[in-house]
Amino acid sequence: MNVTMILLFIASMTTLGFADFATKQASGRISPALGTLIYAASAMAVGLVWTLWTRAQSPLVISGPGVGWSVAMGLAFGVFAGLLFVLFSLGVNLSLGVPVIRLGGIAFAAMLSILVLKEPFNLQSFGGLVLAALGILLIATR
């Protein structure tokens, strides 16, 4: 793994963590539906600026499956944002909700990658899934 990839991982983790924090801060102060709409509009603005900048540099790549999976991703993140707003509005603590949701999502994505994408699965992968499950249990039952 090179330095650029490491920095992108760190930036992604930091951005995701701040997004969760911002959602918790907004929850209870705005309707979950309106908060989700504002989230989606803000995300669209970022995507629009990035697309326009990219298009100015080189042609955009597009394919049917790429569009379809991008729509699926947008729908999934939209539903996720709404659910997060509702959970936090109901009083779920950030320190409980985020780890449980993220670890569960990681385990689900890992299972999809193994079952659907046929990515390699070994004892280390199994151990990671077991540790994630134990982590969810420990956090959720504190």
Backbone as CSV, one residue per row, in Angstrom:
resi,resn,N_x,N_y,N_z,CA_x,CA_y,CA_z,C_x,C_y,C_z
1,MET,0.845,-1.164,0.000,0.000,0.000,0.000,0.899,1.240,0.000
2,ASN,0.602,2.180,-0.913,1.454,3.363,-1.003,0.912,4.502,-0.129
3,VAL,1.674,5.579,-0.048,1.333,6.705,0.818,0.011,7.341,0.396
4,THR,-0.223,7.458,-0.888,-1.474,8.050,-1.371,-2.672,7.251,-0.886
5,MET,-2.587,5.931,-0.976,-3.696,5.099,-0.508,-3.909,5.251,0.994
6,ILE,-2.834,5.298,1.752,-2.939,5.455,3.202,-3.614,6.786,3.535
7,LEU,-3.210,7.849,2.853,-3.815,9.159,3.094,-5.291,9.176,2.703
8,LEU,-5.632,8.495,1.613,-7.043,8.408,1.210,-7.860,7.617,2.236
9,PHE,-7.294,6.554,2.780,-7.972,5.803,3.841,-8.211,6.701,5.058
10,ILE,-7.199,7.438,5.465,-7.318,8.314,6.632,-8.359,9.406,6.377
11,ALA,-8.325,10.005,5.189,-9.301,11.047,4.846,-10.713,10.469,4.828
12,SER,-10.871,9.260,4.313,-12.191,8.625,4.261,-12.713,8.328,5.660
13,MET,-11.850,7.798,6.518,-12.265,7.493,7.891,-12.654,8.765,8.637
14,THR,-11.856,9.811,8.474,-12.115,11.069,9.153,-13.423,11.688,8.659
15,THR,-13.631,11.673,7.359,-14.849,12.228,6.781,-16.074,11.462,7.255
16,LEU,-15.998,10.137,7.251,-17.117,9.316,7.696,-17.419,9.561,9.171
17,GLY,-16.384,9.612,9.987,-16.577,9.872,11.409,-17.214,11.231,11.656
18,PHE,-16.767,12.255,10.909,-17.357,13.578,11.076,-18.800,13.597,10.596
19,ALA,-19.102,12.871,9.521,-20.485,12.797,9.024,-21.399,12.199,10.090
20,ASP,-20.950,11.148,10.754,-21.737,10.551,11.837,-21.933,11.547,12.972
21,PHE,-20.864,12.257,13.328,-20.929,13.255,14.396,-21.909,14.367,14.021
22,ALA,-21.832,14.843,12.782,-22.730,15.913,12.321,-24.183,15.444,12.318
23,THR,-24.407,14.177,11.939,-25.769,13.640,11.955,-26.310,13.625,13.378
24,LYS,-25.502,13.194,14.325,-25.923,13.180,15.731,-26.227,14.593,16.212
25,GLN,-25.405,15.561,15.828,-25.610,16.943,16.240,-26.902,17.515,15.657
26,ALA,-27.240,17.134,14.427,-28.451,17.642,13.780,-29.707,16.936,14.296
27,SER,-29.577,15.681,14.671,-30.734,14.887,15.091,-31.392,15.485,16.314
28,GLY,-32.722,15.512,16.272,-33.483,16.118,17.347,-33.643,17.617,17.157
29,ARG,-32.883,18.189,16.211,-32.971,19.625,15.930,-33.602,19.890,14.561
30,ILE,-33.875,18.793,13.833,-34.464,18.889,12.500,-35.224,17.594,12.243
31,SER,-36.273,17.673,11.484,-37.020,16.467,11.125,-36.080,15.505,10.404
32,PRO,-36.121,14.199,10.736,-35.250,13.245,10.036,-35.406,13.292,8.518
33,ALA,-36.628,13.466,8.042,-36.837,13.523,6.590,-36.155,14.749,5.995
34,LEU,-36.307,15.909,6.629,-35.685,17.131,6.120,-34.170,17.062,6.246
35,GLY,-33.681,16.514,7.346,-32.233,16.338,7.498,-31.661,15.455,6.406
36,THR,-32.379,14.387,6.067,-31.928,13.491,5.004,-31.942,14.208,3.655
37,LEU,-32.963,15.024,3.408,-33.031,15.779,2.157,-31.878,16.770,2.047
38,ILE,-31.598,17.480,3.132,-30.485,18.431,3.110,-29.162,17.701,2.923
39,TYR,-29.000,16.551,3.591,-27.804,15.720,3.388,-27.647,15.359,1.904
40,ALA,-28.742,14.883,1.287,-28.678,14.446,-0.107,-28.363,15.614,-1.039
41,ALA,-28.962,16.765,-0.793,-28.697,17.937,-1.636,-27.245,18.391,-1.496
42,SER,-26.735,18.365,-0.276,-25.341,18.749,-0.051,-24.390,17.784,-0.738
43,ALA,-24.692,16.491,-0.624,-23.859,15.483,-1.285,-23.913,15.658,-2.801
44,MET,-25.094,16.003,-3.321,-25.225,16.220,-4.763,-24.383,17.416,-5.213
45,ALA,-24.330,18.460,-4.396,-23.529,19.629,-4.745,-22.049,19.256,-4.854
46,VAL,-21.575,18.455,-3.903,-20.172,18.003,-3.960,-19.939,17.186,-5.230
47,GLY,-20.848,16.254,-5.506,-20.716,15.426,-6.710,-20.767,16.243,-7.986
48,LEU,-21.618,17.256,-8.042,-21.729,18.101,-9.231,-20.442,18.876,-9.482
49,VAL,-19.910,19.499,-8.447,-18.662,20.259,-8.600,-17.533,19.338,-9.029
50,TRP,-17.430,18.160,-8.409,-16.370,17.213,-8.745,-16.522,16.726,-10.185
51,THR,-17.747,16.441,-10.605,-17.989,15.980,-11.974,-17.624,17.063,-12.981
52,LEU,-18.021,18.295,-12.721,-17.684,19.393,-13.635,-16.176,19.592,-13.722
53,TRP,-15.492,19.515,-12.593,-14.034,19.664,-12.586,-13.378,18.512,-13.349
54,THR,-13.851,17.285,-13.097,-13.299,16.116,-13.783,-13.526,16.218,-15.285
55,ARG,-14.722,16.626,-15.685,-15.075,16.752,-17.113,-14.193,17.782,-17.799
56,ALA,-13.803,18.816,-17.078,-12.914,19.834,-17.655,-11.513,19.275,-17.901
57,GLN,-11.152,18.215,-17.164,-9.819,17.618,-17.293,-9.762,16.535,-18.358
58,SER,-10.831,15.726,-18.467,-10.847,14.598,-19.395,-12.287,14.117,-19.565
59,PRO,-12.524,13.276,-20.583,-13.893,12.764,-20.767,-14.340,11.901,-19.583
60,LEU,-15.637,11.932,-19.304,-16.191,11.097,-18.241,-16.432,9.688,-18.767
61,VAL,-16.229,8.700,-17.926,-16.490,7.311,-18.267,-17.893,6.975,-17.774
62,ILE,-18.702,6.313,-18.611,-20.069,5.965,-18.226,-20.439,4.616,-18.826
63,SER,-21.189,3.832,-18.065,-21.713,2.558,-18.558,-23.025,2.288,-17.847
64,GLY,-23.854,1.450,-18.428,-25.131,1.091,-17.818,-24.970,0.518,-16.426
65,PRO,-24.115,-0.506,-16.269,-23.926,-1.053,-14.919,-23.358,-0.024,-13.940
66,GLY,-22.484,0.843,-14.416,-21.928,1.875,-13.545,-23.011,2.818,-13.041
67,VAL,-23.921,3.203,-13.945,-25.032,4.076,-13.556,-25.963,3.335,-12.593
68,GLY,-26.286,2.098,-12.911,-27.197,1.324,-12.069,-26.676,1.145,-10.658
69,TRP,-25.403,0.768,-10.527,-24.828,0.577,-9.195,-24.657,1.900,-8.464
70,SER,-24.421,2.984,-9.203,-24.344,4.304,-8.560,-25.699,4.713,-7.996
71,VAL,-26.772,4.423,-8.734,-28.123,4.698,-8.222,-28.388,3.850,-6.981
72,ALA,-28.029,2.579,-7.038,-28.217,1.699,-5.877,-27.458,2.242,-4.665
73,MET,-26.236,2.716,-4.882,-25.438,3.284,-3.799,-26.114,4.527,-3.237
74,GLY,-26.611,5.406,-4.100,-27.286,6.613,-3.640,-28.535,6.304,-2.841
75,LEU,-29.312,5.338,-3.314,-30.516,4.945,-2.581,-30.153,4.357,-1.218
76,ALA,-29.133,3.512,-1.202,-28.718,2.892,0.058,-28.226,3.945,1.052
77,PHE,-27.403,4.888,0.588,-26.911,5.926,1.497,-28.026,6.856,1.936
78,GLY,-28.992,7.120,1.051,-30.134,7.949,1.432,-30.961,7.298,2.527
79,VAL,-31.258,6.015,2.361,-32.014,5.284,3.389,-31.196,5.220,4.678
80,PHE,-29.910,4.926,4.549,-29.024,4.863,5.717,-29.037,6.183,6.480
81,ALA,-28.909,7.304,5.768,-28.899,8.616,6.429,-30.209,8.845,7.167
82,GLY,-31.320,8.494,6.535,-32.616,8.650,7.194,-32.720,7.812,8.451
83,LEU,-32.280,6.558,8.360,-32.317,5.674,9.532,-31.423,6.204,10.648
84,LEU,-30.267,6.737,10.280,-29.356,7.294,11.278,-29.993,8.496,11.982
85,PHE,-30.637,9.376,11.198,-31.332,10.511,11.805,-32.398,10.031,12.787
86,VAL,-33.188,9.025,12.394,-34.254,8.523,13.268,-33.658,7.915,14.542
87,LEU,-32.641,7.073,14.390,-32.022,6.449,15.565,-31.490,7.496,16.539
88,PHE,-30.759,8.473,16.008,-30.189,9.494,16.883,-31.277,10.389,17.471
89,SER,-32.351,10.640,16.720,-33.471,11.425,17.252,-34.165,10.697,18.390
90,LEU,-34.109,9.371,18.365,-34.705,8.566,19.442,-33.806,8.497,20.673
91,GLY,-32.627,9.115,20.588,-31.740,9.178,21.741,-30.601,8.181,21.758
92,VAL,-30.403,7.437,20.674,-29.281,6.490,20.636,-27.970,7.287,20.721
93,ASN,-27.082,6.863,21.594,-25.783,7.523,21.752,-24.909,7.295,20.525
94,LEU,-24.145,8.324,20.171,-23.199,8.227,19.060,-22.194,7.108,19.318
95,SER,-21.713,7.013,20.559,-20.690,6.020,20.901,-21.212,4.592,20.887
96,LEU,-22.529,4.419,20.876,-23.130,3.093,20.755,-23.576,2.834,19.325
97,GLY,-24.327,3.769,18.768,-24.927,3.567,17.452,-23.920,3.386,16.336
98,VAL,-22.931,4.252,16.290,-21.975,4.191,15.181,-21.181,2.879,15.166
99,PRO,-20.570,2.469,16.276,-19.822,1.207,16.215,-20.691,0.003,15.856
100,VAL,-21.886,-0.077,16.439,-22.759,-1.221,16.151,-23.147,-1.230,14.678
101,ILE,-23.568,-0.075,14.172,-23.975,0.006,12.768,-22.797,-0.253,11.835
102,ARG,-21.671,0.370,12.098,-20.503,0.214,11.213,-19.974,-1.224,11.229
103,LEU,-19.821,-1.805,12.401,-19.313,-3.177,12.457,-20.278,-4.152,11.787
104,GLY,-21.571,-3.943,12.009,-22.557,-4.787,11.339,-22.508,-4.609,9.826
105,GLY,-22.345,-3.362,9.387,-22.234,-3.090,7.951,-20.973,-3.695,7.350
106,ILE,-19.889,-3.632,8.091,-18.634,-4.226,7.627,-18.801,-5.734,7.476
107,ALA,-19.406,-6.372,8.460,-19.619,-7.817,8.392,-20.530,-8.169,7.209
108,PHE,-21.591,-7.383,6.998,-22.502,-7.643,5.882,-21.793,-7.459,4.542
109,ALA,-21.012,-6.390,4.410,-20.269,-6.165,3.163,-19.255,-7.282,2.917
110,ALA,-18.604,-7.737,3.984,-17.638,-8.826,3.844,-18.334,-10.104,3.380
111,MET,-19.514,-10.380,3.945,-20.249,-11.577,3.520,-20.666,-11.463,2.052
112,LEU,-21.122,-10.285,1.634,-21.480,-10.094,0.222,-20.268,-10.278,-0.687
113,SER,-19.125,-9.758,-0.248,-17.922,-9.887,-1.085,-17.513,-11.346,-1.249
114,ILE,-17.735,-12.134,-0.225,-17.375,-13.553,-0.280,-18.406,-14.345,-1.076
115,LEU,-19.683,-14.123,-0.785,-20.742,-14.912,-1.417,-21.051,-14.488,-2.855
116,VAL,-21.067,-13.190,-3.106,-21.461,-12.697,-4.431,-20.254,-12.477,-5.332
117,LEU,-19.229,-11.800,-4.812,-18.058,-11.485,-5.639,-17.019,-12.602,-5.651
118,LYS,-17.234,-13.617,-4.821,-16.328,-14.765,-4.741,-14.909,-14.362,-4.345
119,GLU,-14.817,-13.344,-3.490,-13.506,-12.953,-2.994,-13.005,-14.020,-2.029
120,PRO,-11.687,-14.120,-1.860,-11.136,-15.178,-1.014,-11.627,-15.089,0.434
121,PHE,-11.854,-16.252,0.996,-12.275,-16.354,2.398,-11.369,-17.366,3.068
122,ASN,-10.759,-16.973,4.176,-9.849,-17.875,4.873,-10.069,-17.749,6.376
123,LEU,-9.254,-18.427,7.120,-9.387,-18.431,8.574,-9.242,-17.025,9.152
124,GLN,-8.346,-16.221,8.585,-8.166,-14.851,9.058,-9.441,-14.032,8.824
125,SER,-10.066,-14.195,7.667,-11.326,-13.493,7.377,-12.409,-13.927,8.360
126,PHE,-12.502,-15.217,8.596,-13.486,-15.744,9.545,-13.245,-15.158,10.941
127,GLY,-11.985,-15.129,11.348,-11.640,-14.557,12.652,-12.037,-13.091,12.743
128,GLY,-11.843,-12.343,11.661,-12.236,-10.940,11.644,-13.731,-10.768,11.791
129,LEU,-14.506,-11.606,11.111,-15.966,-11.537,11.238,-16.416,-11.892,12.648
130,VAL,-15.767,-12.894,13.254,-16.104,-13.275,14.630,-15.770,-12.129,15.587
131,LEU,-14.607,-11.497,15.398,-14.237,-10.372,16.258,-15.204,-9.199,16.082
132,ALA,-15.631,-8.941,14.846,-16.603,-7.869,14.598,-17.909,-8.175,15.328
133,ALA,-18.358,-9.428,15.235,-19.590,-9.828,15.917,-19.436,-9.675,17.430
134,LEU,-18.294,-10.080,17.963,-18.057,-9.919,19.398,-18.000,-8.451,19.780
135,GLY,-17.394,-7.627,18.928,-17.349,-6.186,19.174,-18.737,-5.585,19.231
136,ILE,-19.602,-5.981,18.300,-20.980,-5.493,18.320,-21.662,-5.895,19.612
137,LEU,-21.484,-7.147,20.006,-22.099,-7.651,21.237,-21.603,-6.887,22.461
138,LEU,-20.279,-6.674,22.541,-19.707,-5.974,23.693,-20.214,-4.525,23.775
139,ILE,-20.264,-3.851,22.641,-20.707,-2.454,22.628,-22.193,-2.362,22.932
140,ALA,-22.977,-3.248,22.325,-24.435,-3.182,22.460,-24.919,-3.568,23.840
141,THR,-24.142,-4.354,24.578,-24.598,-4.832,25.892,-23.913,-4.121,27.054
142,ARG,-23.263,-3.016,26.802,-22.535,-2.312,27.889,-23.466,-1.683,28.870
